[in-house]
Amino acid sequence: MPELNRRTLLTSVGIASTVGSTTQVSASFGMPPSPSWSVDLGSGALTTPVVSGNSGFTVGPSSVFSVNIKSGDLRWEFPVNIEGTGLTVPAVNEDLVFFGTEGQGIRALDRSNGKEVWENPLNSVIEGVKQGYSHPVIAGDTILVVENGNPNSISRDGESAVRDRLYALDSSTGKVKWTYDAGIAWGLEHAHAPPVGISDGTVYLAANDVHAIDLSSGEATWVSEAGSSSFKNNRILSPPIVTGNTVFLGGGYTGEVVALNKSDGSLRWKKAPADETETWSAPTVIRDQVFVGAIGGSGLDRDSAPVVALSASDGSTVWESTAALPSVYDPTVAPVGKGEGSGKLFFGNTALNQNTGKKLYTFDRDTSSPTVANGRIYTGGSNLSKLK
């Protein structure tokens, strides 16, 4: 096992513990939680961790890691040795850990020991162009991943484009069950592939349009242009969030948040961004509110771009906060809500009061968007942490 004495740390933060029916909050407002343990993984920037059972899983530029979340001990490391970026947040079921890398396709590892079980290169390189992949999403015995790239053969009067393909893979073998071509978006030189949302046997994919796809057959049940002014020739950078009878989308370069009817894709409401705001983060829905963060445009201070709470029913603004949120710069970073118990929202390294948007504290480190599990906060980024 590698020595735990290297540059990148894995850490975790305690939010609350439950005794009987009483929830005790261990990190008080105004005071950022401190690390309870740190493990140096030495792999550069790490993805948002996934917590399953007593293990945490994360991917860095050189390796996939499994860590004991109670003690911080490294369970195993699987080297990937890729160049540049293109890492995906892993997906984990009872047996396997799934992840993708730019130009290398999708892999599955045994979650107990980190040994490779299968690899599917898909269309990793087309005409010399490396393809990128979304974060894998688990749906029963199926793994869903979106492939995104701009093959050199796609051009129109000098205009570049990207193409999205959705793959459904057998989780135990990696074999392709079906493929769905979501079409071409013109005017883009490169774009990240957003992960999908799943609800009641339907897969929701936000590409040039919004697609509802039957999970078993791979056939579209509807394709919606209701958000086309937001997404045509731009990009949705977040997964669709499905709650009740509504599909919520955000993270497009135009900065609009859109709510569609789940049954047919018709528009329920659309929320325009604040003045000179370029991009919203992925939406998080808690109870009857939708929370999104923004990236400042050319005329807006990027360290004070707004976080907004919207009514899920009509898109009206409940509150708006301009707390400094440096980690919201990355439009693929989603806020993580833990409304029950803690009353906090986490955007990158910043905690906000869910009810008011007031800034509570900022972690003194670069972090990814956190994962909240079992009353604890786990973060990636330059450090991967457990705080108390």
N, C-alpha and C positions, 0 to 999 in steps of 0.2 A: 504493500500500500504506500502511495506517495507520502512524503513528509508534509505535514500541515503547517508549512512555514513559508508560504509564498504570498504573492502580492494581492490577489483578489479575495475578499472576505465574504463568508456566508454568515448571516446574522439573523436573529428573529426578535420580535417585539411582543410583549404581552399586553393585551388590551384589557381583557376581563376574565375573571374566573367565576364560576357559578357554584354557590353553596346553597343546597336546597332550592328554594324558589327565588333567592336573592342574588342579583348580579352585582359583583364588586368590581369596580373599574380601577385597574392598577396604574394606569398612566393618566395623571391629572391634567386638566386643561391648562395650557400655557407652558407645560414642561414636556419637552420631547423625551420619549423613552430612551433608555440607554441599552447597549448590547448586553444580553445575558450570556452569550458566548459568540466567538468569532472563529471561523475556519478559513485559512488562506488557501484558495484553490488555484491561484497562479494562472488564470486563463483569460485575463482581460475582462471586458464588459460581459456581464451575464444576463440572460433573459429573465423575465419575470418567472419566479419559481412556481412549480406546481406541487402542492402538498397532497399526499395520499397515504393514509395510514400513518405510520411513524417515519415516513421518508419524505424528503423534499428532492425534487428533480429540477435541474436547470441546465442550460446549454451555453457554452462559451465558444469563442473563436477556435479553440483547439480541442475541446472535449465536451462530453456529456457527463454530468455528475449526479450521483445519488448520495444524500447525506442523511444521517440519523437526526431527526429534528429535535429529539430530546437532549442528546448529548453534544451534537455538532460533529460527531465523528464521520469521516468519509467512508461510505459503504463501498463504492466502486467508481471508477472513471473509465470512460470509453473514448479514445482519441478519434477526432474527426479530421483535424488538420486541414481546414479550408482556408482559402484566401479571402480577405475582405469580410464583408458583411453577408447577409442572407440567412441568418439563423432564424429558426422558428421556435416559439414557445412550445415545449413538449406537451403531448397528451398522454395520459396514463390510465390504463384499466387495471384489472386485478392481476394480469400476467405480464403485460408488455408496456414499454415506453416508446412512443412514436415521435419522430422529429424529422424535419426536412432541412436541407441546406442548398443554397444556390448552386446550380450546376451539378448536384449530386443526387437529386431525387429524394425519396422517402425511405426511412429505415425504421426497423422495430428491434428493440433490445429486450432481453429478459430482465424484468424489473428487479429480480432477486440478486443477479450477479453481473448484469451489464453486458452479457455476451450477445452478439448479433444473432437474431432469429431469421430475419429476411431483409432484403433490400430491393426496391423497385426504382430504377433510374428514371422511369417515365420518359418524358422528352426533355431531359436535362439540358441538352445543348442542341440548338437548331441553327444551322448555318453559322456556326461559330459564336452564337449569342447564348449565354447562359440563361436558363430559365429560373425564375424565382418561385417560391411556394408559400402559400399561406400557412398559418398555424394549423396543424391537423386537428380535426374535430371528430370525436367518437360518437357513433350512433349505433348502439347495440354491437353487432358483429361487423360493422362497417366503419372504415376510416374515410373521412371526407377531406379532400385537400384541393385547393385552387392553384392551378399552374398559371403563371403570368410571364409574358415576355414579349419582345418586339423583334421577331425574325426579320432579317434584312430584306426578305422578299416582299414584306408588306410596306408599300409606299404609295403615295398618291400626290402627284405634283410637288414632290419634295417634302410632303407631310409625313411624319412618323406616326406609328400606331402601336397599341398593345392589344394582345388577344388573351382572353380568359377561357380556361378549360377547367371544368370541375370533374375530378376523378372520385369514384367510389371504389375503395379497395377492400378486399376481404381482410379482416384484421389479423387472422391467424396465418395467412399465406402471403399477403401483399398483392395477390392477383387482382387485376382490374375487373370489377363487376359491370360497370358502365361508365361512359364518359359523356359529359354534357358540354357543348360548345356555346359559350355565352356571347360570342361575337367579338367584334373589333371596335376599339375606341380610337378615333383619329385625333391627331394633334398632341399626342403624348409621346415623349421619348422614353420614359420609363415610369412605372408605377408599381407600388407594392400590391401584392395580391391579398385582398381582405379575406378573412375566414368567413365561414357561413354560419347562419343561425338555423336551429332545428326546433320544430314544434309539431306534435301530433302527426308524425310520419311525413312531414313536408320539410324540404331543405330550402332555405331562403338565401339567395345569392345576389349581392349588389355589385353589378358590373356597369356597363353602359346604360342598361336598364335594370330593373329589379325583377328577378326571376323566382318563381315558386315551383319547385321540382319535386316530384314524387320520389320518396326515398327508395322504394322497392324497384321501380321501373326506370328511373332516370328521365322520365318524360315531364315536360313542363305542364303545370296545371294552369298557370297564368304568367304573363309577362307584362309588367306595368311600366308605362312611361310617365306616370303621375309625378315623379320627381325629376323628370328629364331636364328641366331648366337648371336644376342643381348639379346633375351628374353627367349630362351629355358632354363628351370631350373634356371632362374634368376628371374627377375620381372620387369614389367613396373609399375611405381608408379604414373603415371600421366594419365589424360584422353587423348584420341586422340583429336587433334585439327584439324578441317576440314576447309580449306580455299580454295575456288575455286575448282580445280579438284585434290587437294592433301590432304592426311591425314598425319599429322605430329605426331610423337611419340618420347618420351624421358623419362628420369627418371628411366631407367633400371639400375640394379646393374653394368652392364658392361660399362655404361656411353656413349653409342652411341645414336645419334639422327638419326631417320629414316624418310624418306618421301616416301609414297606409293601412287600409282595411285588410286584415289577414285573409279574408275569404276570396277577394277578387283583385286586390292591389289598387283599388281606387283611393284617391287622396282624402285623408281625414283633415289634416292641417299641415301647414308649412311655416317654419319660423325663420325669418331672415336674421342674419347676424348683426351684431353691433356695428356701428360705423367703422370702416377701415379694418374690420376683422377679416382675416383670410380663411382660417380653418378652425373648425370645431374638433375636439377630441371625440372618441367614441362615446355614445350615450350610455348612461347607467340608469336603470329604472328601479326605484324603490317606492313601494306602495303606489301612490297616485302622482308621483313626480318624476321628471326626467332631468338628469343632471349632465351638463356638458361643459367642457372647458375650451378655450379658444387660443389661437396663436395671433399675436398682434400683426397688423399689416404695416405698410411703410409709414403711416402716420400715427401708429399706436405703439406705446412702450411695450416691448415684448415681455418685460418683467411685470407688467400689470394688466395683462390681457384678462378679460372677464371669465369667471365661472358663473353659469346661470342655472337656476332651478326653474323648470317649466312645468306647467300643469299638463299631465298626461292626457287629459280629456280634450283640451283645445289649444295647447301650445302657448298660453299666456304666461308672462313672466311672474314667478312667485318671489324670487329675489335674485339680485345680481351682486357679485363680489369682484373686486379688482385686486385681491390679495396677490402678491408676487408668487407666480407659479412657474419657475424655470423649467420644470420637467414636463410641462404641458407643451413644450416646443415640439415634441414628437407627436404627430397626429395619430400614430398608431397606438399610443398609450391610452388605455381606458381607465377612467376613475373606478375605484373599488368602493362600494358602499357597505357599511356595516351599521344600518340604521338602528336595529333592535339592539339594546344593551349599551352600545358605546355612543351612538348619536354622531359619529364622525364620518366624513368623506375623505378619501385619500386620493390626491392627484400628484403622482410622482412622489416627491419628498415632502409634500405639504399636507397637513391635516386641517380640514375645515369643519365648522359646526354645520351639521346637516340642515338644521332648521333656519339658520340665518346667513350662512356663507361666511361667517366671521373666521378669520385665520386663527387657529389654535396653537400650532407649532410647526416647525420645519426641522426635519432630520438634518444633522450636520454632516451630510455625505451625499454624493450623487447616487440616486436610486432609480430603479425602474418603477413602474406602477406596482403597488404592493399586492400581495395575495393575503386574504384574511381567512384563516382556518382555525377552528378549535379555540377561538378567543385570542388568537395571536396574529401578529403581522409579520409577513415574510417579504423581503424585498431583494431584487437583483440590482443590476447596474454595475458600477465600478466596485461596489460591495454587495454581497448577498448576506442578509442580516436577520438575526432574531433578537428583538429588543424586549426589555422587561420594564 
